[in-house]
Amino acid sequence: MIDLTSIQESLALPIPKKSQELARQFASICDDPIAARRIYLNTLAVLAVNDYLHLIGIDTDLRGSEICNPILRLGADIADLKVRGCGRLECRAVLPGESLCSVPPEAIDDRLGYVVVEIDEAHKQAALLGFSRTANNFELQVARLQPLEKVIERLYESKKSVVLSQWFDRVFESGWQTLESLFATDTLELTPSLRSLRKSNVPDLPAAASGAKLIDLGVDLGKRTVALLVKIVPNSDGQVGVHIQVHPAPGDAYLHPNLELSLFSDRGERLRDVRSRSLDNYIQLPFFQGYPGERFQIQLALDRASLVEDFTI
């Protein structure tokens, strides 16, 4: 988890040239200059929040956001950013000196909250002014916004955790599946810890369970899809053993070099990490144990891209 004491009440970020170009591209589909201007500012606000969340290690799905759908952004005043595993933040733009931020009706439902972004085109800066969970009367008062740390708190509260104990009953969250399903047509060579999936070594305890998920580390880096593999083993003392590996996606022979796999506590403490080398066909974390209900996080990072998965034993 992010150290909230280090987050400023507001934050000014540069508006890079690529963000300006994308905003102009998004706005170019509209012949109405007023609507085109709205789309331009909305896009800059979304991209600024997207950059901010990436800076603090929170994974987003920009392409899955409604504003990236040309039909939706043309027909509605939307400025949403999809945060993986959490939901959608609305990113509303204001100009320097404005004290009120209007929120249209179409941006009220299905939102985790609102981040207000001041777009200073003269200085090419986007200032994240603050956050609000709600938009009463379809407007936000800039002076009454909560500090940015509240965005992180809100995302952490809403983040969906993968409940590993459900895997003993073969109940998997969306995106997860059995190893057999994911690698049905692939000649995957697992280490012994993940190959022996069928039996527990302890009588009267459920059999060990395993799951796999394909992870996309970002379109900006080209094809960088890997498979995250997790095996859980019940123990007689009530703890659950956890094995974690990362493999190339089915059809790929090796991992990309410098892929980092890290284990964090629920307080954000880095406990273990490992990095892939050239021609590695998998990497793994040391085996660890925990009691049911304990939480931990796994982070995959490659260059500037990163993704965090939250788990509950």
Disulfide bonds with the S-S distance in Angstrom:
none
